Amino acid sequence: MKSTKKYKWLGGIFFMVVVILLVLHQYGYRYNATPSYPVGFYKVNTADNQIRRGKLVLVCPPDTKAFKEANKKSYIHKGFCPSGYQPLIKKIAGVPGDRIIVDRFVYINGIKQPKSRVYDVDPQGYKLAHTPKKEYHLGSNQIFLLSDYNDKSFDSRYFGPVNTNLIQGAITPVKVW
């Protein structure tokens, strides 16, 4: 009998946590549990649609081969984006008109980017898919995303530029740890 009450109590707490998270989501709050940026709560500003280098954004991944592989390796997870994946928190490093070179590091307009080393394998030992040397000239609707927090982030080094229409909004940390 005590065991049943304990499970009901735990179930009630779990239910309340889910309800609170859903309400927070409705008001633009997101919880990040990935290593690309600090774990914690972030606020999305969907009205901020300016494309600016250095801006932290929430982006829906496209439904491409690179993201299907990333999902198999658990870099990204299922979610509510049109592609069926969770959105990513990344910083805009390259903007329309930029020249990007992805070699052993990422160079934007000839400048080596911090924390941009291109790895051959991930921390679990999986081979990372990337072309040994790739050059991009970003079109009018393309951006290049990097994490300046974690040099092992799954970002444009491995999946290339993304379309600006995939941006859900600017995102700012509220409470991170």
KEZAFI-581798 format. One record per residue: residue number from 1; x, y, z of N, C-alpha, C, O, CB in turn. Coordinates in nm, 2 decimals. Each point is the difference from the previous one (the first is absolute). Last residue first. Glycine has a CB too. Layout:
<recs>
REC     i     n_px     n_py     n_pz    ca_px    ca_py    ca_pz     c_px     c_py     c_pz     o_px     o_py     o_pz    cb_px    cb_py    cb_pz
REC   NUM        X        Y        Z        X        Y        Z        X        Y        Z        X        Y        Z        X        Y        Z
...
</recs>
This chain:
<recs>
REC     i     n_px     n_py     n_pz    ca_px    ca_py    ca_pz     c_px     c_py     c_pz     o_px     o_py     o_pz    cb_px    cb_py    cb_pz
REC   177     2.36     2.69    -1.60     0.09    -0.05     0.10     0.11    -0.09    -0.06     0.09    -0.05     0.07    -0.27     0.06     0.10
REC   176    -0.25     0.40    -0.26     0.08    -0.11    -0.05     0.10    -0.04     0.11     0.03     0.08     0.09    -0.05    -0.01    -0.33
REC   175    -0.43     0.26     0.11     0.06    -0.07     0.11     0.07    -0.12    -0.05    -0.06    -0.10    -0.03    -0.12     0.18     0.19
REC   174     0.04     0.23    -0.48    -0.07     0.06     0.12     0.06    -0.05     0.13     0.04     0.08     0.08    -0.25    -0.07    -0.22
REC   173     0.38     0.06    -0.42     0.00    -0.08     0.13    -0.08     0.08     0.11     0.02     0.12     0.01     0.20    -0.23    -0.08
REC   172    -0.33     0.17    -0.46     0.09     0.05     0.10    -0.01    -0.09     0.13    -0.11    -0.04     0.03     0.09     0.28    -0.12
REC   171    -0.10    -0.21    -0.49    -0.02    -0.07     0.13     0.10     0.05     0.10     0.12     0.02    -0.04    -0.21    -0.23    -0.08
REC   170    -0.19     0.32    -0.39     0.12     0.02     0.08    -0.03    -0.07     0.14    -0.11    -0.01     0.04     0.17     0.23    -0.16
REC   169    -0.32    -0.43    -0.29     0.01     0.13     0.07     0.14     0.01     0.07     0.07    -0.10     0.00    -0.32     0.10     0.03
REC   168     0.10    -0.34    -0.35    -0.12     0.02     0.07     0.00     0.13     0.08    -0.10     0.06     0.03     0.07    -0.31    -0.01
REC   167     0.29     0.05    -0.49     0.01     0.07     0.13    -0.13     0.02     0.06    -0.09     0.06    -0.06     0.30     0.06    -0.02
REC   166    -0.14    -0.29    -0.36     0.00    -0.10     0.10     0.01     0.06     0.14    -0.01    -0.07     0.10     0.10    -0.10    -0.26
REC   165    -0.05     0.41    -0.26    -0.14    -0.03     0.03    -0.02    -0.10     0.11    -0.11    -0.03     0.05     0.05     0.10    -0.28
REC   164     0.49     0.05     0.03    -0.04     0.09     0.10    -0.15    -0.02     0.04    -0.04     0.04     0.11     0.20     0.12    -0.19
REC   163     0.17    -0.56    -0.10    -0.09     0.11    -0.05    -0.05     0.09     0.11    -0.03    -0.05     0.11    -0.03    -0.09    -0.31
REC   162     0.54    -0.14     0.22    -0.15    -0.02     0.00    -0.07     0.12    -0.05     0.06     0.11     0.00    -0.03    -0.27     0.20
REC   161     0.50    -0.09    -0.25    -0.08     0.12     0.02    -0.15    -0.05     0.01    -0.04    -0.10    -0.05     0.21     0.25    -0.07
REC   160     0.17    -0.54     0.24     0.00     0.11    -0.10    -0.09     0.12     0.04    -0.06     0.00     0.11     0.11    -0.17    -0.28
REC   159     0.08    -0.26     0.41    -0.12     0.00    -0.08    -0.02     0.11    -0.10    -0.09     0.00    -0.08    -0.02    -0.11     0.27
REC   158     0.49     0.04     0.12    -0.03    -0.13    -0.04    -0.13    -0.01    -0.09    -0.01    -0.10    -0.07     0.12     0.02     0.28
REC   157     0.07     0.49    -0.03     0.12    -0.07    -0.04    -0.03    -0.13    -0.06     0.07    -0.05    -0.09     0.06     0.16     0.27
REC   156    -0.47     0.16     0.03     0.02     0.01    -0.15     0.13    -0.06    -0.05     0.02    -0.02    -0.12    -0.16     0.22     0.13
REC   155     0.00    -0.40     0.46    -0.05     0.13    -0.06     0.04     0.00    -0.15     0.02    -0.10    -0.06     0.01     0.22     0.28
REC   154     0.01    -0.39     0.28    -0.04    -0.04    -0.14    -0.06     0.12    -0.06    -0.12     0.05     0.04     0.07    -0.29     0.03
REC   153     0.44     0.25     0.32    -0.14     0.02    -0.03    -0.03    -0.06    -0.14     0.08     0.02    -0.09    -0.10     0.18     0.24
REC   152     0.43    -0.15     0.12    -0.04    -0.13    -0.05    -0.15     0.00    -0.03    -0.06    -0.10    -0.02     0.24    -0.01     0.16
REC   151     0.06     0.49     0.06     0.06    -0.03    -0.13    -0.03    -0.14    -0.06     0.04    -0.03    -0.11     0.14     0.18     0.18
REC   150    -0.45     0.21     0.26     0.05    -0.14     0.00     0.06    -0.03    -0.14    -0.07     0.00    -0.10    -0.10    -0.07     0.28
REC   149     0.02     0.51    -0.09     0.00    -0.05     0.14     0.07    -0.13     0.01     0.08    -0.03     0.09    -0.29     0.15    -0.04
REC   148     0.09     0.14    -0.44     0.12     0.05     0.05     0.02    -0.04     0.15     0.09     0.05     0.07    -0.11     0.15    -0.23
REC   147    -0.25    -0.40    -0.30     0.00     0.02     0.15     0.13     0.06     0.04     0.10    -0.06    -0.03    -0.27    -0.13     0.06
REC   146    -0.08     0.24    -0.53     0.10    -0.06     0.08    -0.03     0.02     0.15    -0.07     0.09     0.04     0.24    -0.05    -0.22
REC   145    -0.39     0.01    -0.37    -0.02     0.00     0.15     0.12    -0.07     0.06     0.04    -0.11    -0.04    -0.29     0.11     0.01
REC   144     0.09     0.29    -0.44     0.09    -0.11     0.05     0.00     0.01     0.15     0.03     0.10     0.06     0.12    -0.09    -0.27
REC   143    -0.52     0.15    -0.21     0.09     0.03     0.12     0.08    -0.12     0.03    -0.03    -0.11    -0.03    -0.14     0.28     0.12
REC   142    -0.17     0.04    -0.53     0.08    -0.10     0.07     0.08     0.06     0.12     0.04     0.11    -0.01    -0.03    -0.24    -0.21
REC   141    -0.29     0.33    -0.16    -0.08    -0.05     0.10     0.07    -0.11     0.08    -0.06    -0.09     0.05    -0.14     0.14    -0.19
REC   140     0.41     0.19    -0.22    -0.08     0.11     0.07    -0.09    -0.06     0.11    -0.04     0.08     0.09     0.04     0.05    -0.30
REC   139     0.44    -0.41     0.09    -0.10     0.07    -0.08    -0.08     0.10     0.08     0.02     0.00     0.12    -0.03    -0.20    -0.27
REC   138     0.53     0.00     0.22    -0.14     0.01     0.05    -0.09     0.08    -0.08     0.03     0.12    -0.03     0.06    -0.15     0.26
REC   137     0.34    -0.27    -0.33    -0.02     0.14    -0.02    -0.15     0.01     0.04    -0.09    -0.04    -0.08     0.27     0.09    -0.11
REC   136     0.21    -0.45     0.30    -0.14     0.05    -0.02     0.01     0.15    -0.02     0.07     0.07     0.06    -0.17    -0.25     0.08
REC   135     0.44    -0.30    -0.13    -0.01     0.15     0.00    -0.15     0.03    -0.04    -0.06    -0.06    -0.08     0.30     0.09     0.01
REC   134     0.09    -0.46     0.28    -0.12     0.04    -0.06    -0.01     0.16     0.00     0.04     0.06     0.10    -0.16    -0.28    -0.04
REC   133     0.44    -0.26     0.04     0.01     0.15    -0.01    -0.12     0.04    -0.09    -0.02    -0.05    -0.11     0.27     0.05     0.13
REC   132    -0.26    -0.44     0.16     0.13     0.05     0.06     0.02     0.15    -0.02     0.05     0.06     0.09     0.04    -0.29    -0.14
REC   131    -0.58     0.04     0.10     0.10     0.00    -0.11     0.13     0.05     0.05     0.00     0.10     0.07    -0.19    -0.07    -0.24
REC   130    -0.17    -0.29     0.49     0.03     0.13    -0.05     0.10    -0.02    -0.12     0.08    -0.10     0.00    -0.12     0.21     0.23
REC   129    -0.21    -0.42     0.19    -0.01     0.03    -0.15     0.03     0.14    -0.03    -0.08     0.09     0.04    -0.09    -0.28    -0.06
REC   128     0.34    -0.13     0.44    -0.08     0.11    -0.04     0.00     0.03    -0.15     0.11     0.00    -0.06    -0.06     0.10     0.29
REC   127     0.01    -0.56     0.10     0.06     0.08    -0.10    -0.09     0.12    -0.03    -0.12    -0.03    -0.02     0.25    -0.17    -0.08
REC   126    -0.12    -0.04     0.59    -0.07    -0.01    -0.14     0.08     0.10    -0.09     0.04     0.11     0.03    -0.27    -0.17     0.07
REC   125     0.32     0.00     0.38     0.08    -0.07    -0.10    -0.06    -0.02    -0.13     0.06    -0.06    -0.09     0.03    -0.06     0.28
REC   124    -0.23     0.38     0.21    -0.04    -0.14     0.01     0.08    -0.09    -0.10    -0.01    -0.12     0.01    -0.21     0.19     0.07
REC   123     0.27     0.42    -0.07     0.04    -0.06     0.12    -0.03    -0.14     0.03     0.06    -0.07     0.08    -0.08     0.30     0.01
REC   122     0.07    -0.09    -0.60    -0.07     0.07     0.11     0.05    -0.07     0.13     0.08    -0.09     0.00    -0.28     0.14    -0.14
REC   121     0.49     0.00    -0.34    -0.09    -0.08     0.08    -0.06     0.07     0.11     0.05     0.10     0.05     0.08    -0.30    -0.11
REC   120     0.13     0.43    -0.24    -0.03    -0.11    -0.09    -0.09    -0.10     0.07    -0.08    -0.07    -0.07     0.30     0.10    -0.04
REC   119    -0.18     0.53     0.17     0.04    -0.13     0.05    -0.04    -0.11    -0.10    -0.09     0.01    -0.07     0.07     0.07     0.31
REC   118     0.13     0.48    -0.23    -0.08    -0.10    -0.06     0.05    -0.14     0.03     0.11    -0.04    -0.03    -0.17     0.19    -0.16
REC   117     0.08     0.36     0.44     0.07    -0.12    -0.05    -0.10    -0.10    -0.06    -0.10    -0.02     0.06     0.29     0.06     0.11
REC   116    -0.26     0.41     0.05    -0.06    -0.04    -0.13     0.08    -0.12    -0.06    -0.02    -0.03    -0.11    -0.06     0.26     0.07
REC   115     0.12     0.12     0.43    -0.07    -0.13     0.03    -0.06    -0.06    -0.12    -0.11    -0.05     0.01     0.07     0.13     0.22
REC   114     0.17     0.40    -0.34     0.03    -0.07     0.12    -0.08    -0.12     0.02    -0.12    -0.01    -0.04     0.19     0.23     0.14
REC   113     0.06    -0.03    -0.59    -0.10     0.01     0.10     0.04    -0.07     0.13     0.06    -0.11    -0.01    -0.23     0.13    -0.17
REC   112     0.45     0.22    -0.25    -0.02    -0.12     0.07    -0.10     0.02     0.12     0.02     0.10     0.08     0.21    -0.18    -0.15
REC   111    -0.21     0.37    -0.40     0.03     0.01     0.15    -0.03    -0.13     0.06    -0.12    -0.05     0.00     0.07     0.29     0.01
REC   110    -0.04    -0.12    -0.48     0.15    -0.01     0.03     0.04     0.00     0.14     0.11    -0.01     0.03    -0.09     0.12    -0.24
REC   109    -0.48    -0.11     0.06     0.06     0.12    -0.06     0.15     0.01     0.04     0.05     0.10     0.02    -0.27     0.02    -0.02
REC   108     0.06    -0.48     0.26    -0.11     0.08    -0.06     0.07     0.13    -0.05     0.05     0.08     0.08    -0.23    -0.18     0.08
REC   107     0.32    -0.44    -0.01     0.05     0.14    -0.03    -0.12     0.07    -0.06    -0.06    -0.05    -0.10     0.30    -0.02     0.07
REC   106    -0.14    -0.40     0.34    -0.09     0.08    -0.08     0.06     0.14    -0.01     0.04     0.06     0.09    -0.24    -0.20    -0.02
REC   105     0.49    -0.34    -0.02    -0.08     0.10     0.08    -0.09     0.07    -0.09     0.01    -0.02    -0.12     0.18     0.05     0.28
REC   104     0.04    -0.36    -0.35     0.03    -0.05     0.14    -0.07     0.09     0.10    -0.03    -0.05     0.11     0.25    -0.06    -0.18
REC   103    -0.44     0.20    -0.34     0.12    -0.08    -0.02     0.03    -0.07     0.14    -0.09    -0.07     0.05     0.19     0.22    -0.24
REC   102    -0.47     0.20    -0.07     0.01    -0.11     0.10     0.11    -0.09    -0.04    -0.01    -0.08    -0.09    -0.24     0.10     0.14
REC   101     0.08     0.51    -0.18     0.09    -0.12    -0.03     0.00    -0.09     0.12     0.03     0.04     0.11     0.12     0.10    -0.27
REC   100    -0.46     0.30    -0.05     0.03    -0.09     0.10     0.09    -0.11    -0.05    -0.03    -0.06    -0.11    -0.19     0.10     0.23
REC    99     0.02     0.48    -0.23     0.07    -0.11    -0.06     0.05    -0.08     0.12     0.07     0.04     0.08     0.00     0.09    -0.29
REC    98    -0.51     0.23     0.16     0.12    -0.04     0.06     0.06    -0.12    -0.08    -0.07    -0.08    -0.06     0.00     0.16     0.29
REC    97    -0.36     0.13    -0.31     0.11     0.07    -0.06     0.14    -0.05     0.05     0.10     0.03    -0.06    -0.25     0.17     0.03
REC    96    -0.28    -0.25     0.35     0.00     0.00    -0.15     0.11     0.09    -0.05     0.03     0.11     0.04    -0.28    -0.14    -0.04
REC    95     0.37    -0.17     0.46    -0.12     0.07    -0.05     0.00     0.00    -0.15     0.11    -0.02    -0.06    -0.13     0.16     0.27
REC    94     0.26    -0.42     0.25     0.01     0.05    -0.14    -0.14     0.05    -0.05    -0.10    -0.06     0.03     0.29    -0.10    -0.07
REC    93    -0.15     0.02     0.49     0.14     0.03    -0.03     0.02     0.06    -0.14     0.09     0.09    -0.02    -0.02    -0.27     0.18
REC    92    -0.48     0.08     0.23     0.03     0.04    -0.14     0.14     0.04    -0.01     0.04     0.11     0.06    -0.29    -0.04    -0.10
REC    91     0.08    -0.42     0.42     0.03     0.14    -0.03     0.02     0.02    -0.14     0.07    -0.08    -0.07     0.04     0.11     0.30
REC    90    -0.44    -0.40     0.04     0.13     0.03    -0.06     0.02     0.15    -0.02    -0.09     0.07     0.01     0.08    -0.30    -0.13
REC    89    -0.34    -0.19     0.30     0.04     0.13     0.04     0.15     0.01    -0.05     0.08    -0.07     0.03    -0.23     0.08     0.18
REC    88    -0.29    -0.32    -0.40     0.14     0.01     0.05     0.02     0.14     0.05    -0.05     0.10    -0.06     0.13    -0.28    -0.10
REC    87    -0.55    -0.16     0.11     0.08     0.12    -0.05     0.14     0.00     0.07     0.02    -0.05     0.11    -0.23     0.18    -0.15
REC    86    -0.05    -0.60    -0.05     0.00     0.12     0.09     0.08     0.11    -0.06     0.09    -0.02    -0.07    -0.11    -0.14     0.27
REC    85    -0.22    -0.18    -0.54     0.10     0.00     0.10    -0.02     0.12     0.10    -0.07     0.09    -0.03     0.23    -0.19    -0.14
REC    84    -0.42    -0.01    -0.23    -0.02    -0.11     0.10     0.11     0.00     0.10     0.00    -0.09     0.09    -0.12    -0.04    -0.26
REC    83     0.03     0.44    -0.21     0.09    -0.11    -0.03    -0.02    -0.12     0.09     0.04    -0.11    -0.02     0.12     0.27    -0.07
REC    82    -0.38     0.26     0.17    -0.06    -0.06    -0.12     0.08    -0.13    -0.04    -0.05    -0.09    -0.06    -0.03     0.32    -0.01
REC    81     0.12    -0.11     0.58     0.03     0.08    -0.12    -0.07    -0.08    -0.12    -0.02    -0.11     0.01     0.24     0.20     0.09
REC    80    -0.22    -0.24     0.37    -0.12     0.06    -0.06     0.03     0.09    -0.12    -0.09     0.07    -0.05    -0.02    -0.08     0.27
REC    79     0.40    -0.44    -0.02    -0.06     0.12     0.06    -0.11     0.06    -0.09    -0.06    -0.08    -0.08     0.28     0.13     0.19
REC    78     0.22    -0.45    -0.02    -0.13     0.03    -0.06    -0.06     0.12     0.07     0.02     0.02     0.12    -0.05    -0.27    -0.18
REC    77     0.56     0.24     0.08    -0.11    -0.09     0.04    -0.13     0.04    -0.07    -0.01     0.10    -0.06     0.12    -0.14     0.28
REC    76     0.48     0.07    -0.26    -0.13     0.07     0.00    -0.11    -0.10     0.03     0.02    -0.12    -0.02     0.07     0.30    -0.14
REC    75     0.33    -0.35     0.18     0.05     0.14     0.01    -0.13     0.09     0.01     0.01     0.10     0.08     0.20    -0.15    -0.21
REC    74    -0.19    -0.45     0.08    -0.05     0.07     0.12     0.06     0.14     0.02     0.00     0.05     0.11    -0.04    -0.27    -0.01
REC    73     0.08    -0.11    -0.47     0.11     0.00     0.09    -0.03     0.08     0.13     0.08     0.02     0.09     0.08    -0.04    -0.28
REC    72    -0.48    -0.02    -0.17     0.04    -0.14     0.03     0.11     0.00     0.11     0.01    -0.10     0.08    -0.07     0.03    -0.32
REC    71    -0.07     0.49     0.07    -0.10    -0.06     0.09     0.03    -0.14     0.04    -0.02    -0.04     0.11    -0.15     0.19    -0.22
REC    70     0.45     0.07    -0.20     0.02     0.06     0.14    -0.11    -0.06     0.09     0.03    -0.02     0.12     0.06     0.23    -0.22
REC    69    -0.12    -0.33    -0.35     0.12    -0.07     0.06     0.01     0.06     0.14     0.03    -0.08     0.10     0.08     0.05    -0.32
REC    68    -0.43     0.24    -0.03    -0.04    -0.14     0.03     0.11    -0.07     0.07    -0.03    -0.08     0.09    -0.13     0.09    -0.30
REC    67     0.26     0.42     0.06    -0.08     0.00     0.12    -0.06    -0.14     0.03    -0.02    -0.03     0.12    -0.03     0.27    -0.16
REC    66     0.31    -0.18    -0.35     0.08     0.03     0.11    -0.08    -0.01     0.13     0.05    -0.04     0.10     0.10     0.19    -0.25
REC    65    -0.38    -0.19    -0.26     0.08    -0.12     0.03     0.08     0.02     0.13     0.01    -0.09     0.09     0.00     0.02    -0.33
REC    64    -0.43     0.39     0.21     0.11    -0.04    -0.10     0.07    -0.13     0.05    -0.02    -0.04     0.12     0.05     0.28    -0.18
REC    63    -0.43     0.13     0.19     0.00    -0.15    -0.02     0.10    -0.04    -0.10    -0.04    -0.03    -0.12    -0.21     0.03     0.19
REC    62     0.31     0.45     0.25    -0.07    -0.05    -0.12     0.00    -0.15     0.00     0.07    -0.07     0.07     0.00     0.28    -0.20
REC    61    -0.07     0.09     0.59     0.09    -0.07    -0.10    -0.08    -0.04    -0.12    -0.12    -0.04     0.01     0.26    -0.04     0.18
REC    60    -0.24     0.51     0.13    -0.05    -0.13    -0.03     0.09    -0.07    -0.10     0.03     0.06    -0.11    -0.27     0.01     0.15
REC    59     0.37     0.32     0.33    -0.01    -0.04    -0.14    -0.06    -0.14    -0.01     0.04    -0.09     0.07     0.15     0.24    -0.13
REC    58    -0.07     0.31     0.40    -0.07    -0.13     0.01    -0.03    -0.04    -0.15    -0.08     0.08    -0.06    -0.01    -0.04     0.30
REC    57     0.49     0.32    -0.06    -0.13    -0.03    -0.06    -0.04    -0.14     0.03     0.08    -0.09     0.03    -0.04     0.26    -0.21
REC    56     0.34     0.26     0.29    -0.04    -0.13     0.04    -0.14    -0.02    -0.05    -0.09     0.08     0.03     0.24    -0.08     0.18
REC    55     0.24     0.34    -0.42    -0.14    -0.01     0.07    -0.02    -0.15     0.03     0.02    -0.09    -0.08    -0.11     0.30    -0.05
REC    54     0.47    -0.03    -0.11     0.02     0.00     0.14    -0.14    -0.02     0.08     0.00    -0.01     0.12     0.20     0.16    -0.15
REC    53    -0.22     0.06    -0.46     0.11    -0.09     0.05     0.01     0.02     0.15     0.00     0.11     0.05     0.13    -0.08    -0.27
REC    52    -0.59     0.04    -0.04     0.12     0.08     0.05     0.10    -0.10     0.05    -0.03    -0.09     0.08    -0.11     0.29    -0.01
REC    51    -0.39    -0.12    -0.29     0.12    -0.09    -0.02     0.12     0.08     0.04     0.04     0.09    -0.07    -0.16    -0.23    -0.12
REC    50    -0.41     0.21     0.35     0.12     0.06    -0.06     0.11    -0.10    -0.01     0.04    -0.07     0.10    -0.10     0.30    -0.02
REC    49    -0.39    -0.25     0.12     0.03    -0.08    -0.12     0.12     0.06    -0.07     0.02    -0.04    -0.12    -0.26    -0.03     0.10
REC    48    -0.07     0.08     0.49     0.13     0.04    -0.04     0.05    -0.08    -0.12     0.05    -0.11     0.02     0.01     0.18     0.22
REC    47    -0.47    -0.16    -0.01    -0.01     0.13    -0.07     0.13     0.05    -0.05     0.01     0.09    -0.09    -0.21    -0.03     0.23
REC    46     0.13    -0.45     0.14    -0.03    -0.03    -0.14    -0.01     0.13    -0.09     0.00    -0.01    -0.12    -0.12    -0.20     0.20
REC    45     0.38     0.04     0.38    -0.07     0.12    -0.05    -0.02    -0.01    -0.15     0.09     0.02    -0.08     0.02     0.12     0.26
REC    44    -0.01    -0.48     0.28     0.00     0.02    -0.15    -0.07     0.13    -0.03    -0.11     0.03     0.06     0.12    -0.28    -0.10
REC    43     0.27     0.04     0.49    -0.12     0.06    -0.05     0.01     0.03    -0.15     0.10     0.06    -0.04    -0.14     0.04     0.27
REC    42     0.26    -0.48     0.15     0.03     0.11    -0.10    -0.14     0.05    -0.04    -0.10    -0.06     0.01     0.32    -0.05    -0.09
REC    41     0.03    -0.24     0.49    -0.11     0.06    -0.07     0.03     0.12    -0.08     0.09     0.08     0.04    -0.23    -0.16     0.15
REC    40     0.49    -0.35    -0.08    -0.09     0.10     0.07    -0.12     0.04    -0.08    -0.03    -0.05    -0.11     0.23     0.12     0.24
REC    39     0.34    -0.26    -0.20    -0.13    -0.06     0.03    -0.08     0.11     0.08     0.06     0.07     0.08     0.04    -0.31    -0.07
REC    38     0.29     0.38    -0.36    -0.03    -0.04     0.13    -0.14    -0.05     0.03    -0.09     0.05    -0.06     0.26     0.12     0.13
REC    37     0.02    -0.24    -0.56     0.00     0.12     0.09    -0.04    -0.04     0.14    -0.05    -0.12     0.02    -0.01     0.26    -0.22
REC    36     0.15    -0.49    -0.10     0.04     0.11    -0.09     0.00     0.14     0.07     0.09     0.08    -0.03    -0.19    -0.21    -0.16
REC    35    -0.04    -0.33     0.36     0.13     0.06     0.04     0.04     0.12    -0.09     0.11     0.06     0.02    -0.04    -0.28     0.07
REC    34    -0.59     0.08     0.05     0.11    -0.05    -0.09     0.13     0.07     0.04     0.00     0.10     0.07    -0.16    -0.14    -0.26
REC    33    -0.30     0.10     0.36     0.07    -0.10     0.07     0.12    -0.05    -0.08     0.07    -0.10     0.04    -0.28     0.03     0.08
REC    32    -0.17     0.51    -0.07     0.11    -0.06    -0.08     0.07    -0.10     0.09     0.05     0.03     0.11    -0.02     0.17    -0.25
REC    31    -0.54     0.05     0.11     0.10    -0.06     0.08     0.10    -0.07    -0.08    -0.03    -0.08    -0.09    -0.14     0.04     0.27
REC    30    -0.19     0.48    -0.25     0.05    -0.13    -0.05     0.10    -0.05     0.10     0.08     0.08     0.06    -0.13    -0.03    -0.30
REC    29    -0.38     0.34     0.17     0.11    -0.05     0.08     0.04    -0.14    -0.05    -0.09    -0.08    -0.03     0.02     0.22     0.23
REC    28    -0.32     0.15    -0.34     0.13     0.02    -0.07     0.12    -0.04     0.07     0.12     0.02    -0.04    -0.22     0.16    -0.06
REC    27    -0.38    -0.23     0.21     0.04     0.14     0.02     0.14     0.02    -0.05     0.06     0.10     0.03    -0.20    -0.09     0.17
REC    26    -0.06    -0.44    -0.22    -0.10     0.09    -0.06     0.05     0.14     0.01    -0.04     0.08    -0.09    -0.14    -0.24     0.14
REC    25     0.43    -0.16     0.18     0.02    -0.01    -0.14    -0.09     0.09    -0.08     0.04     0.07    -0.09     0.03    -0.31     0.12
REC    24    -0.13     0.19     0.44     0.12     0.08    -0.03     0.03     0.00    -0.15     0.03     0.11    -0.06     0.06    -0.16     0.28
REC    23    -0.43    -0.23    -0.08    -0.05     0.14     0.01     0.12     0.09    -0.03    -0.02     0.10    -0.07    -0.15    -0.17     0.25
REC    22     0.26    -0.39    -0.17    -0.08     0.03    -0.12    -0.05     0.15     0.01     0.00     0.07    -0.10    -0.07    -0.31     0.09
REC    21     0.32     0.07     0.38     0.08     0.02    -0.12    -0.08     0.03    -0.13     0.05     0.08    -0.08     0.11    -0.25     0.19
REC    20    -0.40     0.08     0.29     0.08     0.12     0.02     0.09     0.03    -0.13     0.00     0.11    -0.05    -0.01    -0.14     0.30
REC    19    -0.22    -0.38    -0.22    -0.10     0.11    -0.03     0.08     0.13     0.01    -0.03     0.09    -0.08    -0.16    -0.23     0.18
REC    18     0.43    -0.24     0.01    -0.03     0.00    -0.14    -0.09     0.11    -0.04     0.02     0.07    -0.10     0.01    -0.32     0.09
REC    17     0.06     0.18     0.46     0.12     0.05    -0.06    -0.02     0.01    -0.15     0.03     0.10    -0.07     0.11    -0.21     0.25
REC    16    -0.48    -0.09     0.08     0.01     0.15     0.02     0.12     0.06    -0.07    -0.01     0.11    -0.05    -0.11    -0.15     0.27
REC    15     0.07    -0.44    -0.23    -0.11     0.07    -0.08     0.01     0.15     0.02    -0.01     0.07    -0.10    -0.14    -0.27     0.13
REC    14     0.44    -0.06     0.24     0.04     0.00    -0.14    -0.10     0.07    -0.09     0.03     0.08    -0.09     0.08    -0.30     0.13
REC    13    -0.23     0.17     0.41     0.11     0.10    -0.02     0.05     0.00    -0.14     0.02     0.11    -0.06     0.05    -0.15     0.30
REC    12    -0.39    -0.29    -0.13    -0.06     0.14     0.01     0.11     0.11    -0.02    -0.03     0.09    -0.07    -0.15    -0.18     0.22
REC    11     0.32    -0.36    -0.13    -0.07     0.02    -0.12    -0.07     0.14    -0.01     0.01     0.07    -0.10    -0.05    -0.31     0.09
REC    10     0.24     0.10     0.41     0.10     0.02    -0.10    -0.06     0.03    -0.13     0.05     0.09    -0.08     0.11    -0.24     0.20
REC     9    -0.45     0.02     0.22     0.06     0.13     0.03     0.10     0.04    -0.10     0.00     0.11    -0.05    -0.04    -0.15     0.29
REC     8    -0.15    -0.38    -0.27    -0.10     0.10    -0.04     0.06     0.14     0.03    -0.02     0.09    -0.09    -0.17    -0.25     0.14
REC     7     0.45    -0.21     0.08     0.00     0.02    -0.14    -0.10     0.10    -0.05     0.02     0.07    -0.10     0.05    -0.31     0.08
REC     6    -0.06     0.14     0.48     0.13     0.06    -0.04     0.00     0.02    -0.15     0.04     0.11    -0.05     0.08    -0.22     0.24
REC     5    -0.48    -0.12     0.00    -0.01     0.14     0.03     0.13     0.08    -0.05    -0.01     0.11    -0.05    -0.14    -0.16     0.25
REC     4     0.15    -0.42    -0.23    -0.10     0.05    -0.10    -0.01     0.16     0.02     0.00     0.07    -0.10    -0.12    -0.29     0.09
REC     3     0.38    -0.03     0.32     0.07     0.01    -0.13    -0.09     0.06    -0.10     0.04     0.08    -0.08     0.09    -0.28     0.14
REC     2    -0.31     0.10     0.36     0.09     0.12     0.01     0.07     0.02    -0.14     0.02     0.11    -0.04     0.02    -0.15     0.29
REC     1    -0.31    -0.35    -0.20    -0.08     0.12     0.00     0.09     0.13     0.00    -0.03     0.09    -0.08    -0.15    -0.22     0.20
</recs>
